[in-house]
Amino acid sequence: MSGGEVAGILVAVFWAILVSFLAVVLVRLAQTLRATTKLVADVTEQAVPLLADASATVRSAQTQLDKVDAIASDVQEVTSNASALSTTVASTFGGPLVKVAAFGYGVRQALGRRTAPEPEPERARGRGSARRTVIVGRTVPSARGRRSERRNARGQKD
């Protein structure tokens, strides 16, 4: 055997190993492609019903939102009607009720003054001179303050 023959045999052996390796790789690639094809088919079979269910859910949600929108508009209308009604009632009955309450208060105050004894002035009680109160650098008799309080209770100005 010469060197050329040995080299030819080595090349043939390496070529056979390379072809065997490529054959194994191609077989594995074919198996992977078959598995991928099956997986895509399964996903498609499951995705179509899921998409149909999702579409039905979205339609149902849209229907419910339309109903909620109608209810909200009805509530807004009822709220505006209630506001208008309360304004009408307040303007119709508010003024007369305030007047009746003020009249009742005035009658009670008048009856209360008749039955309650009037307090004696400080001078008549033996204290001598009227007490003075200092307000912001001025001296004001305290009796003057009581008189203005009585006038204010009766509704008169100072």
C-alpha positions in Angstrom: 0.0 0.0 0.0 1.3 3.2 -1.0 0.9 6.6 0.6 -1.8 7.6 -1.9 -3.9 4.5 -1.2 -3.7 5.1 2.6 -4.6 8.7 2.1 -7.6 7.7 -0.1 -8.8 5.2 2.6 -8.5 7.9 5.3 -10.5 10.3 3.2 -13.2 7.7 2.6 -13.4 6.9 6.3 -13.7 10.5 7.2 -16.2 11.0 4.4 -18.3 8.1 5.8 -18.1 9.5 9.3 -19.2 12.9 8.0 -22.1 11.5 6.1 -23.2 9.5 9.1 -23.0 12.5 11.3 -25.0 14.6 8.8 -27.5 11.8 8.5 -28.0 11.8 12.3 -28.4 15.5 12.3 -30.9 15.4 9.5 -32.9 12.7 11.3 -33.0 14.8 14.5 -33.9 17.9 12.6 -36.8 16.0 10.9 -38.0 14.8 14.3 -37.9 18.4 15.7 -39.8 19.7 12.7 -42.5 17.0 13.1 -42.8 17.8 16.8 -43.0 21.5 16.0 -45.7 20.9 13.4 -47.7 18.8 15.9 -47.3 21.5 18.5 -48.5 24.3 16.2 -51.5 22.2 15.2 -52.4 21.6 18.8 -52.0 25.2 19.7 -54.2 26.2 16.7 -56.9 23.7 17.8 -56.9 25.1 21.3 -56.5 28.8 20.3 -59.5 28.9 18.0 -62.1 28.0 20.7 -60.3 30.4 23.2 -60.5 33.2 20.7 -64.1 32.5 20.1 -64.7 32.5 23.9 -62.7 35.8 24.3 -64.8 37.3 21.5 -68.0 36.3 23.2 -66.8 37.7 26.5 -65.9 41.0 24.9 -69.3 41.2 23.3 -71.0 40.4 26.7 -68.8 43.0 28.4 -69.9 45.6 25.8 -73.5 44.8 26.4 -73.1 45.2 30.1 -71.3 48.5 29.6 -74.1 49.7 27.5 -76.6 48.8 30.3 -74.4 50.5 32.9 -74.2 53.6 30.7 -78.0 53.7 30.4 -78.3 53.3 34.2 -75.8 56.1 34.8 -77.7 58.4 32.5 -81.0 57.6 34.3 -79.3 58.2 37.7 -78.0 61.5 36.4 -81.5 62.5 35.3 -83.0 61.5 38.6 -80.3 63.5 40.4 -81.0 66.6 38.4 -84.8 66.2 39.0 -84.2 65.7 42.8 -82.0 68.8 42.8 -84.7 70.8 41.0 -87.3 69.5 43.4 -85.3 70.4 46.5 -84.6 73.9 45.1 -88.4 74.3 44.5 -89.3 73.1 48.0 -86.7 75.2 49.6 -87.8 78.3 47.8 -91.5 77.6 48.4 -91.4 76.6 52.1 -88.1 78.0 53.2 -89.0 81.7 53.5 -92.3 81.1 55.3 -90.8 78.6 57.7 -88.0 81.0 58.6 -90.6 83.7 59.3 -92.7 81.4 61.4 -89.6 80.3 63.4 -88.6 83.9 63.9 -92.0 84.9 65.0 -92.1 82.0 67.5 -88.7 83.0 68.8 -89.9 86.5 69.3 -93.0 85.4 71.1 -90.9 83.2 73.4 -88.5 86.1 74.2 -91.4 88.4 74.9 -93.1 86.0 77.2 -89.8 85.2 78.9 -89.1 88.9 79.7 -92.6 89.3 81.3 -92.1 86.4 83.7 -88.4 87.0 84.5 -87.6 89.7 87.1 -85.4 92.5 85.8 -81.9 92.6 87.5 -81.1 95.5 89.8 -78.5 98.1 88.6 -75.1 97.8 90.4 -75.4 101.2 92.1 -78.7 100.2 93.7 -77.0 97.1 95.2 -74.7 99.2 97.2 -71.4 98.9 95.3 -71.0 102.6 95.0 -69.6 103.5 91.6 -69.9 101.6 88.4 -67.0 99.3 87.5 -64.9 100.3 84.6 -63.3 98.0 82.0 -60.1 98.9 80.1 -60.3 98.2 76.4 -57.3 99.0 74.1 -56.1 101.9 76.2 -59.6 103.4 76.9 -61.8 103.2 80.0 -65.4 102.2 79.3 -68.1 101.8 82.0 -69.2 98.2 82.2 -72.9 99.2 82.5 -72.7 100.7 79.0 -71.7 97.2 77.7 -74.7 95.6 79.4 -77.1 98.2 78.0 -75.9 97.5 74.5 -76.2 93.8 75.1 -79.9 94.3 76.1 -80.5 96.4 73.1 -79.0 93.8 70.8 -81.1 91.1 72.4 -84.2 93.1 71.5 -82.9 93.7 68.0 -82.0 97.4 68.3 -78.7 98.9 67.1 -76.1 100.6 69.4 
